[in-house]
Structure formats: C-alpha cells, structure tokens
Amino acid sequence: MIPLRTDIPNKKFSFINWTLIALNFYYFSIELAVVGPGRLDKFINHWAVIPKLLWSNPGQHAISLVTATFLHGGWLHIISNMLFLHIFGDGVEDRMGHFRYILFYLLAAILANGTQAYFSPTSTIPLIGASGAIAGVLGAYFFYYPYSEVETLIPIFIFIRIINIPAFLFLGYWFILQTLNSTFSITSMASRHTMGGIAFIAHAAGFISGLLLGPAFGKKAGRFK
C-alpha cells in the first residue's frame, strides 16, 4: 500500500518536516558523491549505528543514533521513507509545533535505533535510515488523527486501485506487519547471533515510541480531525 495524501489540512507551513526531507536528500547526495575503493563503506561505518561499537563505547558512538538517521541504502530506500515522512509528518508537526516536532523526531530516532541495537548487541552490520524516526511520526499520527482518511494506492497484479482508508486501519496494518517481522527477527537473531536486512525492530519500537510520546508533545485532534 502506497499513501498518496491525507485529508488533514495544515494550519501552518511544515518548516521542520520539509527541512528534514531536504537534509535527508542532501546527505544522500553526499553518499552518492563518495567514490573510490572502500571509501563509501568507510563513510557509512563512521556515521551508521554499529551495535557492537555502540555498546563497547557508548560515549563515543552514541551520536550515531542520530547521524545514522540521515543515511540511506539507495534511491528506493530514501524515496519511500521521504514519502511517508511528507504524508504523515506535516500533520504531526502541525499538531506539535516546530520546536517540539524536531525534539520528538530526534528522540524517536534515538529510541528506535537504540532498541534495534539492544536486540543485536554483537552485530557489526551498519544500521542506517530514517525509518525508525519516521515510524515514530506514524505512531504520533495514529494518536492525533486516527479517523482521518489516507488516500492509498493499492497495486493488484496489473491493476491499480486508489481508495481511502481510515488512518487507524492503514497504520494499524503497517504496525502489525512490523511487529510480526520484529518477532521473526528476534527469533532469528537468537539462533544466528546476527542480523541484516530491514530493521523491523526499529520500526516497531519507533511506532510505539511515537504513540506513547504523542500525548506529551501535542493535543489529540477531534473525533473527525
């Protein structure tokens, strides 16, 4: 399911959300500019969360919980992340206000990435991407606007349908998928002591963080927005 827009009108320009989107693309352009044998790997390893390094020296590597949020693994990774951030982040910033929104976003990133690292403490696989922080935004949106409508593109084989789905169903379905995948990831790590691929634990942890932190950062919208 691909979200296209919501029916929540913004009362003010989402300055922080658009700045975050611009920064993500800016740092992705830096990644694309890094050339030469091993240079990109070195760049990623320097700024990404590497759980084994993080827990061996938290004071030195804690900043990676934030810096990793601005790195991405490819065009599909960053475009899908920025689409979700734009669709749902504008409304969340509108509810929180600019200053509280940036604090919330960074805190969600730290909690999501930290939880992922906690469940894979010996992993040397770099953890990158804004997905954990954006999952926090989705959790906050779920709290603020559960009854808003999400215009959604659903590809069915060679056919495409566009339907409106209540936010609590769209985001609830997304969260259930992340939770099921997180459970599988934890079980898999217990047997293999490592983990690669998509950081589903960070997604689930970010969503829960956003859901719990939402009330502290802004007021819930009315029944019909």
N, C-alpha and C positions, 0 to 999 in steps of 0.2 A: 504494500500500500504506500502510495506517494502522496503526502499532503501538498495541496496547492495553495490554500489560503484558509483563514478562519473568518467568521463573521463578527469578530470583535474590532470595533473602530478605535483607533488610538486617539487619545486626547492630546498627546504631545509627541513631538518627534523623538524616535528612539535613538538618541545620540550614542549612548554606550553600546547598544547592540550592534549598530552599524560600524562603530569603531572596532569592536571585537571581530566582526566579519572582515573588515579591511585589514586588520593586523594578522589574522589567520592567512589571508591570501598573500600578504606581504612576506611573512616568514616562509610560506610555501615557495614563493618565488626565489627566496634565498637558497632553499634546499635545491631547487632546480638549477641554480647557478653554481652549485658546488660540483666541480668536476675533478677528475684525476683518480688514479687507483687508490681506493681505500679512504679517500677524503670525505665522502658522504657518510660512510659508516662511522668515521671518527666524529664527524659533526653530530650525527644522531646520538651516538653513545654519550657525547658530552652533555647534551641537553635533555635527553629522554630519562624517564624513570627506569632504572635498572634495579630491581628489588634487592638483589644481593649486595650491591654497592650502597643502596639506601640504608639498609639495616646494619651494614658494617660501620657506617659513619653517617648517622642521621644529620648531624650538624652541618656537614659539608654538602650533602646531597639532597637535603630537604627542599631546596629551591626547585629541584627537578619536578616536584609535584605540580608546579605551576608552569614551568617552561615547556614541559612535555605536551601541555595542552595546545600549544601553538604549532606543533609539528604534525605532519600528515604523511601517509604512506603512498599517496598517489592522487590523481585527479578525481576518481570516483569517491575516494575517502573524504576529501575536503569538500567536494560539491554536495554530497549527501549530508554531511554534517552542517554545512552552512545553510542549506535549505531548511533543515529542521530548526536551526537557530533563528533564522529570519522569520519563519512561520510562527513559532511559539514564543520566541524571545521578546519580540516587540510588545506583545500584550503583557508579559511578565514585568518588563521594565516600566511599562505604563502604570502598573499596579504598585510597584515598589518605589519608583523614583530612581533617578540616575545613580546617585551615590550608593544607595543600598543595593541596587542591582549589581554593580560591579563587585561589591563586597561579597554578595551572595554567590555570584558566578565563580569567583576565585575560591571561596570556601567549598563550594560544591566540587570543584576540580580537585582540591586537596583531599577531601573525604573520599571521592570516587577512586582516585589514583592510589591513595593510601590503602584503601580496602583491598584493591586488586593486588598491591604489593604485599599486603599482610598474608594473603592466601597463597602467595607464591614466593616465600622469603628467600629461596635459594636460586631463583631464576636469574639468568643473565640475559634474557631476551628483552630488548628495549620496549618500553610501553610508551606509545605516542598517540596523540589525537585529542580532539576536543569532545569526544563522545561522552565521557564521564560528566564533564561540566554541563553539556547540553542535556544529558539525562536529568540533571538537577533542575534545569529550566523546565523540562517536561513535567517533572514532579510538581513543581510550583504551579505550572499552568493547570494541571489536574486539580489542584486545590482551589485556585482562583476562579476558573471558568469551566467547571465540569459539564455544564449544559450548553456550552457554545457548540456551533456546528463546524466541522472540519471538512472542507471540500477536498475529496480524496480521489486520486486516480488509481484505478484497480485494473491492471492488465490480466486478462483471462485468455490464455493461449494467444491467438492472433487478434483478439478483440480487446478494446479498451472501454471501460466504463468510468464515468465520473459521478460520484454520489456524495451526499452529505452524511457524515457520521458524527454523532454526538462525541464530544471530546473525551468523556469518561469511558466510552467504548473504544475509541481509537487508541487512546493512551493506555487504557487498561489492558487491551490486547497486546500492545507493544511491551508493556511491563511483564506480562505473563510469559511471553516468549523469552525475554531476557532472564527472568527468574529460572525458567526451565533450563536454559542454556548455562546459567551460572551453576546450577546444581550439577549438571553434567560435567562442567569444567572442574569443579571442586573434587568430584569423584575421580575424574581423570588424573588430576594432579596428585591425588593420594597414591595412585598406582605408578605414575611415571615421574613424579617429583619435578615436573617442569610444565611449561605451558607456552603455547604460541597462538597465533591467530588473533581472533577478535576477543577483546577484553570484556566479556559479558558480565563478569563480576563487577567491574567498574560501572557498567551501565545500570545494573540493578541497584548498586549502592548509591549511585548518583541520583537516581529517581527517588529512592526512599529519603535521601538527604533533602532533596527539594521539597518533597511532600511534608516532611517534618519541620523544615526551616521556613516554609512559606508563611505560616501564620505570624512568625516573628518579624518578617520583612515587609508585610503589607496586609491589607484587609481583603477578605474574600469578596468577590463580586456578588451581586444579587442573583436571585434564582434564574433569571433569564438574561444574564450578562453581569 
